[in-house]
Amino acid sequence: MKAKLILVEGLPGSGKSTTAGLIHELLSENQVSAELYREGNLDHPADYEGVAYFTEEEFEELLKESGGLSKVFQEWVSIKRGRHLLPYMKIKNELGSGFPDELFAAISRKDVYELSLEENIAVISESWEEFAKQAAAEEKVYIFECCFIQNPVTVGMIKYGAPEEVTINYVKKLAETVESLNPLLVYVNQEDIEKSFRKAVTERSDDWFNGFVHYYTSQGYGLVNGLIELEGTIDVLKARQELENRILKNLHMPAHILNNSEFDLEKHRDNLKEILGMNKSYRSLI
């Protein structure tokens, strides 16, 4: 069976983005039709980024309260299994100041990743199921950066402090939905989590850092364990690494753990070439 999905995972600062880009580059060099979806892509075919969820009654109420934007929301909304899904970030990008901040904030509180954990699992799993059916009929490879393990762990452990088994089963459920795509998992590992995260902090904006620390320490696992500031965030990341290691052991799919502690780009590229070269069927996808 030909692999049609490559999943790239790892902690922040591990080199996921670089890895996903290299995989896309290597496949393209070998004339393999491949599509890369990075973290935060609003057009992600399996995950929901910047999308709000409403029941039918809630959506009708939104239309009543949104004045001249009600027609816009009706044009943009998609309805799946009775769920009203509104890509509010896309709308904001298109309308700019025409989308009032107060209304935007109210809608963002209905984001799919602000749902209860149970509802989030249901909505996200159904989206992955739909993607798998679509991708199975296509002649290309999809590359997903970080939404397969990272998002379930973030919402399960980091946001809600859920029992480990709940988060593990969430990822296993997603794995089952894409089994027909013969997925390949590449997990980018760092031996020194603190060093790699501190490196990432120096390379990113203060807004990113402050938002990240707040998210990791003000709720769920971080809050329960009294973890604060940068040091507390690093402790949460270490706990997250332990959970992700357990998740990897529970998955029934080809998984390659790449040590990227040296941040040696050429060595990393060679390791990826070896991994991709092990699946000779890639060339038959074109």
DRENPA-516184 format. One record per residue: residue in one letter; x negated, y negated, z of N, C-alpha, C, O in turn. Coordinates in steps of 0.001 Angstrom, whole numbers, plus 500000, padded with zeros to 6 digits. Atoms other than C-alpha are relative to their C-alpha. Layout:
% DRENPA-516184
AXYZXYZXYZXYZ
...
This chain:
% DRENPA-516184
M499143501206500000500000500000500000499116498756500000498138498677500744
K500787501219500119498675496588499056500361499010501103501540498818501401
A499751501002498965498279493964501803500529498728499362499940498202498418
K499414501237500507500501490972501177500021498907501058500507497806500801
L499992500984498928500014489183504480498727500117500826498393501196501316
I501185500055499151496850488133506307500284498998501111500637497847500854
L499702500806498823497273486778509824498691499609500680497882500472501020
V501231500498499371494526484592511330500359499433501375501185498528501489
E499678500395498630494578484174515109498730499728500796497627500060500361
G501115500322499124492362482969517956500349498785500838501341498107500572
L499758501134499126492149480344520671499671498678499305498943498672498312
P500366501307500551491983476586519936498487499791500047497851500031501073
G501435500234500058488471475699518817499189501218499605497963501150499523
S500734498774500340487608479269517834499522500008498552498557500694498213
G500351500005501420487460478506514116501079500612499127500790501102498035
K498897499420500776490891479676512940500190499297498657500315499939497615
S499751500756501234491348476884510410498919500272498961499215500477497784
T501112499703500902487905477454508911500139501405499426499937501624498232
T499863498606500426488529481200508778501107500163498967500917500813497939
A498878499899500933491909480871507090499632499386498654499975499928497603
G500429500643501239490414478484504541499025500852499208499109500928497983
L500973499133500665487534480847503789500673501209499363500310501618498260
I499280498849500551489906483776503295500713499603498707500667500326497712
H499304500479501197491967481752500835499005499770498865499273500103497711
E501042500269500995488803480690499045499466501294499393499298501396498178
L500550498733500481487457484231498806500993500747499109500606501322498092
L498999499329500824490715485641497469500139499295498658500230499943497615
S499876500764501243490994482844494915498818500253499070498982500356497855
E501201499721500797487412483474493777500098501349499300499485501566498255
N499825498666500578488467487061493089501312500119499221501841501212499020
Q498795500056500830491492485959491048501225500659500647502066501242499963
V498825499508499286493972487005493726500920498815500284500492497810500853
S499030501049499717497102484894493901500264499972501502500763500945502066
A499881500095498540497151483662497506500533498632500399500219497621499771
E499427501244499495499066481031499463499658499870501475499901500785502262
L500440500234498622497721479524502684500961499051500707501296497984500193
Y499159500846499157499959478140505425499280499760501316499104500666502131
R500724500363498786498106476291508134500960499639501130502165499486500929
E499233500398498833499261475402511621500673498648499746500031497704499285
G499274501250500136501943472718511532500618499756498637501208498698498416
N499445500175501339502998473255507900501532499997500075502147500971500509
L498546500132499912506586472000507629500737500875498998501955501035499086
D499381499122501002507206474323504670499701501474500260499776502303499353
H500359498616499686506209477496506485501151500949499659502290500692500047
P498923499101500439508161480428504990500520500954501079501570501570500896
A499557499069498956508412482444508222500308499295501305501243499677502009
D499855500675498720508091480037511143500792498704499824500975498217498708
Y499287501283500025510055476919512052499139498932500655498868498989501854
E500801501115499498507971473771512422500801498711499801501172498372498678
G499239501239500108509795470531513211501435500219499585502005499413498850
V498614499664500334513205472176512930500823500085501279500409500715502253
A499108499980498837516089471643515364501134500989499767501573501196498635
Y498927499007500078518762474229516132501259499485500691501213499010501825
F498710500419499454522435473399516663501042501097499767501014501788498748
T498820499193500266525574475453517120500901499176499075500643497993498851
E499085500730500880528422474506514791500621498806500717500744497719500151
E499372501077499224530061472455517541498999498876500279499344497697500198
E501025501004499726526804470694518421499676499187498752499449497980498829
F500324500705501239526137469845514789501120499032499621500854497926499152
E498878500887500280529611468399514329499936498766500891500246497659500450
E500134501120499075529011466236517396498865499075499558498979497852499649
L501118500797500499525670465104515979500444499123498841500092497944498780
L499534500767501155527351464031512747500842498806500429500756497730499838
K499161501091499515529844461942514690499171498864500595499545497694500516
E500809500990499293527067460189516592498903499377499136498243498433499568
S501151500434500800524618459650513714500339498962498939499466498581498159
G499625501081500898526572457068511708499646500268498549500035501292497986
G500334499892501409525139456514508237499086501153499652498949501505498481
L500899498876500273522699459386508621500734501340499945500131502364499625
S499261498736499975525448461987508897499966500700498643499848501923498567
K500043499408501340525475462483505122498632500601499717498530501665499107
V501371499494500172521680462904505113499841501335500719499296502283500154
F500132498772499217521858465543507848500782501146499351500332502292499366
Q499212498967500669524599467412505961499281500540498773499392501721498445
E500739499578501196522398467492502857498788500857500348498407501746499587
W501235499313499622519348468762504740500231501276500810499379502163500800
V499802498875499095520884471275507141500129501323499226500694501357498133
S499778498658500537520711475013506405500718500805501077500470500629502270
I499203499223499050523107477468508004499664501478499809499881502044498738
K500379498591500042521866480960508813500597500717501200500311500387502351
R499359499204498957523937483458510762500721499109501013500717499372502216
G499252500904499150526018480615512109499156498931500673499692498049501343
R500895500986499403522974478628513208499776498845499040499525499054497853
H500241501191500810522600475069511952498570499530500263498232499120501374
L501427500304499876518915474360511308499673498728499232499856498656498017
L500237501317500579517866470774510685498511499674500029497937499538501110
P501437500310500065514297470007509475499747498520500277499464497743499366
Y500019501418499640514133466737511380498650499324499730498606498122499467
M501303500609500294510387466206510877499884499632498522499327498587498186
K500004500322501429510784466363507096500844498754499727500469497889498936
I499117501150500179513654463901507316499305498731500475499387497689499824
K500727501148499465511547461574509466498907499551499033498713498356498809
N501064500333500946508683461761506988500551499280498764499887498417498191
E499407500610501187511039460794504168500621498639500302500509497706499506
L499258501222499694513059458106505932499187498965500775499484497771500717
G500796500928499211510420456598508225500849499250501009501561499861501806
S499258500821499033511936453702510169501508500084499797502274499618500640
G498575499805500237515301454574508614500604501068500875501822501237500917
F499577498970499050515478457393511137499677499448501386498532499543501827
P500261500664498713515882455597514512499292500894501008499595502082501121
D500798499245499040513432456667517209500862500694501056500589501833501433
E499152499428498953516163457256519778500733501240499504500830502238500219
L499314498848500583518095459585517483499011501119499715499302502293499943
F501047499002500265514887461325516433499627500739501284499499501963501281
A500362499393498714513978461933520099501087500951500481500791502025501004
A498888499154499559517434463337520845500040501306499216500269502374499782
I499993498797500838517258465749517913498801500886500302498916502112500309
S501207499211499725513695466803518742500146500851501264499480501876501406
R499771499205498787514931468028522122500750501295499694500847502186500537
K499330498768500443516880470643520151499072500842499115499531501765498442
D500980499254500796513686471922518467500089501494500317500367501889501449
V499961498541499832513572475686517936499085500441501142499392501398501853
Y500936499630498941510584475788520314500325499328501334499531499381502274
E499476500469498726512613474011522997501175500849500459501740500607501525
L498939499079499626515221476780523022499557500859501171498370500912501494
S500365499003498996515360479306525829499145501055499313499219501212498095
L500884499001500595512817482077525304500799501052499242500403501460498150
E499180498977500651515546484592524455500528499516498649500493500245497658
E499487500551501255517080482302521827498875499780499001499044500029497808
N501146500221500877513670481399520430499583501300499322499345501325498114
I500391498704500558512776485057519956500978500423498908500567500903497852
A498988499595500975516066485706518146499884499201498707499894499778497619
V500055500869501175515784482709515787498730500245499187498782500376497964
I501277499815500697512097483201514966499916501386499355499452501516498222
S500058498634500543512395486969514486500833500124498735500415500771497774
E499144499947501184515264486527512033499340499295498814499468499733497671
S500689500713501074513215484027510054498888500859499408498708500891498191
W501060499114500481510297486468509837500587501149499180499981501576498198
E499353498929500753512690489186508652500343499534498587500119500254497615
E499653500550501310513925486956505827498756499797499145498765500078497947
F501248500188500739510360486074504856499480501323499455499060501404498301
A500538498699500412509331489741504738500735500542498778500113501119497886
K499221499533501156512148490572502314499601499231498744499469499810497666
Q500392500837501137511167487665500070498599500369499519498379500558498323
A501393499758500357507423488380500168499787501383499393498895501572498566
A500150498632500515507868492085499452500223500055498495499691500932497815
A499688500009501426509188491194496005499050499141499188499200499029497971
E500918500916500679506345488812495172498626500626499801498227501537500526
E501325499487500316502940489444493664498929499020500474498165498497499664
K501030500874499454500782487345495974499773500326501465500558501032502099
V500361499799498599499091487333499362500293498710500767499931497617500331
Y499772501133499114500264485056502147498941500015501111498605501069501651
I500944500149498890497752483751504692500637499072501021500921497914500717
F499395500794498939499222482531507987498965499715501077498334500632501603
E500893500382498909497125480596510475500790499809501296501591498881501410
C499655500148498577498034481122514147501465500084500429501739499926501619
C498611499974499544501848481472514128500448501374500499501502501486501124
F499593498630499676501928485249514689499815500333501480500739500843502115
I500258499769498578500313485534518146500087498704500788500692498663501860
Q500081501249499240499713481927519164501371499458500389501581499094501546
N498710500596499673503309480731518936500778500790501049501283500189501996
P499334499245498937504870483598520919499314499864501358499989499770502383
V500712500149498729502141483301523565500217498603500568500391498437501775
T499805501372499544502542479531523718501372499816500625501495499228501699
V498661500190499451506284479658524223500266500963501156500942500596502118
G499748499022498950506281482824526349499205499740501260499782499576502335
M500880500167498840503304482359528655499850498538500412500084498181501567
I500349501380499666502411478675528443501234499185500390501210498467501390
K498819500816499741505891477149528318500872500565501118501282499837502022
Y499033499430499061508014479595530308499395500888501080500103501303501997
G500608499140498998505516481641532302500658501362500068500807501933501148
A499283498726500070507284484797531156499084501170500367497865501064500233
P500803498802499746506140488273532235499232500407498745499732500248497631
E500847499653501139503336489540530014500705500931499028500567500788497814
E499353499007500849505448492421528727500986499350499032501158499819497907
V499049500703500862508029489991527338499272499405498796499726499537497659
T500768500615501086505408488129525306499405501060499084499420500903497863
I500556498905500810503741491347524149501070500572499078500814500818497900
N498912499441500810507099492690522955500472499027498929500924499449497865
Y499659501020500996507810489400521161499091500158498784499569500203497651
V500940499860501119504662489780519058500208501336499286500146501403498058
K499766498691500609505350493478518498501241499973499110501288500637498074
K498782500121500801508808492560517220499699499323498676500194499754497634
L500386500660501242507308490157514681499196500953499116499358500968497895
A500812499040500753504830492858513668500880501012499270500597501386498132
E499079499044500608507691495261512988500707499397498791500960500092497807
T499271500624501107509448492730510744499163499906498731499714499893497630
V500858500153501194506428492418508418499233501281499684498283501259498902
E500711498731500211505348496055508479499952500378498525498964500946498062
S499940499650501418506427496470504844498977499246499158498696499631498023
L500998500798500726503845493832503839498583500492500252497624499897499761
N501310499426499691500978495974505157499044498925500515497975498726499937
P500775501165499546499619493037507209498603500355500503498352501456500995
L501372499909499510495961492521508061499785498854500981500079497703500657
L500215501020498981495027490648511245498511499721500164497708500639500333
V501372500431499736491810488655511621500042499126501252500636498047501245
Y500003500740498738491225487506515195498612499404500219497617500123500313
V501272500699499848488520484877515646499715499833501490500494499220502220
N500316499941498573486803485320518996498803499111500348497897498906499540
Q501109500776499448484525483140521120499570500622501325500409500902502181
E500484499414498748482310484566523869500124499023501167500397499430502296
D499938501025498962482297481286525801501175499066499696501042498110498933
I498787500768500278485840479881525831499839498542500398500261497640499674
E500159501371499530484904476827527860499144499187499036499481498047498717
K500895500707500920482064475878525518500700499666498692500583498546498195
S499342500227501286484145476276522364501135498994500127501361498199499214
F498904500953499838487100474342523787499463498589500221499991497621499672
R500597501324499786484916471499525029499468499441498675499529498234498444
K500457500420501327483419471374521526501185499473499189501079498448498515
A498806500431500733486925471126520054500487498649500500500946497817499717
V499556501265499405487753468295522461499213498823499423499776497764499147
T500836501090500532484826466227521175500312499703498540500018498613498048
E499754500149501430485978466746517590501410499497499685501714499170498538
R498610500381500243489637465801518056500357498722500761499586498226501583
S499596501294499451491584462721519066500386500099501479500676501180501993
D499565500055498608492401461612522602501467500392500124501855501035501099
D498577499643499963496099461984521797500173501510499968500997502068500693
W499928498532500063495550465625520843499616500591501349500313501460501873
F500488499466498730493574466280524020501018499791501126501328500726501863
N499061500289498920496043464569526358501287500803499855501835501296500841
G498793499214500237499015466286524742499782501462500303500646502123500878
F500318498587499781497311469669524872499920500304501501500517501270501976
V500158499789498557496343469367528543501350499917500704501645500727501583
H498677500150499382499828468166529484500842501250499760501468501774500682
Y499187498830500341501492471057527655499538501239500765500360502039501213
Y500548498788499386499185473660529180500062500001501529499999501066502144
T500062500036498535499307472462532789501288499526500673501427499668501888
S498815500588499368502723470841533336501197500935500036502267500550500508
Q498870499067500068504888473926532813499480501433500024498273501666499955
G500332498590500122504936477704532812498825500454500832498734500148502021
Y501142499395499305501720479494533709499155498964500733498791499173501890
G500850501021499387499713476337534404500621499394501233499941499198502240
L499301500609498871502323474819536702500091500966501171499806500598502310
V499853498991498942502956478022538652498687500223500739498673500448501949
N501309499733499404499227478446539243499270498733500444498097498788500813
G500586501249499499498596474799540152498777499542499241497861498977499838
L501161500362500814496171474211537262500186498607499412501263498281498912
I499897501382500453495418470614536280498778499591499186497708500194499276
E501058500662500754493337468496533915499225500982499105499701502081498820
L500773499211500949490597469856531637499620501366500566499747502384499885
E500440498735499398489311472503534049501164500981500111501007502177499865
G498829499142499907492821473819534629500423500534498655500836501687498534
T499653499580501353493486473922530907499089501139499540499548502088498904
I500943498944500367490359476021530400500356501300500709500229502376500124
D499566498802499271491591478436533089501212500636499335501308501861499257
V498830499463500706494904478775531236499554500682498714500062501748498366
L500501499406501239493014479445528007499335501353500251499462502275499446
K500630498714499671491019482191529694501056501063500268500910502214499858
A498905499062499740494236483795530916500711500365498700501130501504498494
R499387499741501304495682483426527449499158500996499198499703501886498545
Q500884499082500709492643485194525986500202501435500482500237502367499679
E499772498665499439493205488134528341501309500588499490501375501770499150
L498713499520500496496850488368527284499913500353498521500464501367498092
E500106499722501425495975488177523605499189501265499735499452501981498768
N500741498736500122493453490979524058500924501190500233500818502212499554
R499039498917499746496244493110525510500970500147498835501365501257498476
I499115499950501163498474492181522602499327500740498852499950501577498200
L500733499335501086495805493281520120499972501511500176500052502262499203
K500044498562499719495621496663521813501352500667499780501430501881499591
N498650499453500140499392497075521478500534499950498578501644500413498317
L499536500134501375499612496335517760499550501173499139498441501689499277
H500323498899500908499733499007515103499817499431498589500633499663497697
M500351500535501313498124497165512207498489499826499953497857499678501000
P501449500218500094494574496786510881499643498648500608500194497619500216
A500403501237499326492891494202513119498480499933500083497824500897500478
H501443500211499962489388492791512867499706498826500927500198497717500715
I500385501056499063487911490811515750498630499482499581497641500215499610
L501242500603500476485251488419514467499417499077501053500083498146501506
N500686500864499045482757486883516861499450498780499264498555498889498425
N500418501233500674482348483267515786499277499060500970499293497842500795
S500634500812498958480361482094518817498856499137499466498565498077500019
E501139500748500540477436480934516674500427498885499047499615498032498689
F499507500964500996479616478855514314499073499958498784498761498898498242
D500858499860501173477400480167511517500902500244498795501408501351498614
L499021499932501084479484479468508415499672501092498987500562501835498575
E500363499002501009477552481666505994500170501419500534500651502307499831
K499833498681499381477490484601508393501477500346500106501880501478499841
H498564499801499867481212484154509026500617500359498656501469501242498562
R499492499738501347481893484081505306499639501425499556500459502128498965
D500424498650500370479871487269504786500822501060500731501181502084500149
N499179499054499242481810489025507546501403500109499404501974501198499335
L498669499993500606485082488028505924499982500706498645500929501412498298
K500121499299501279483878489248502531500001501504500211500584502254499429
E500035498560499695483184492620504112501393500508500346501806501573499887
I498646499600499616486652492759505655500909500073498773501613501066498585
L499136500022501170488418491792502442499574501031498971500407501570498242
G500493499014500944486203494082500408500419501406500339500402502281499473
M499578498667499584487427497065502429501349500360499403501697501538499328
N498704499743500612490849496670500786499893499720498509500158498606498059
K500234500170501436490120497235497094501280499686499244501229499261498090
S498727500191500696493815496932496276500334498529499794501281498224499069
Y499690501406500201493724493136496474500007499636498524500875498892498067
R500104500370501414492655492928492835501238500432499216501564499817498201
S498852499517500738495739494893491765501236499151500236502288499407499650
L498844500871499743498011492157493119500224499012498852501319498469498702
I499862501027501040497331489910490120500420500616498669500583499900497681
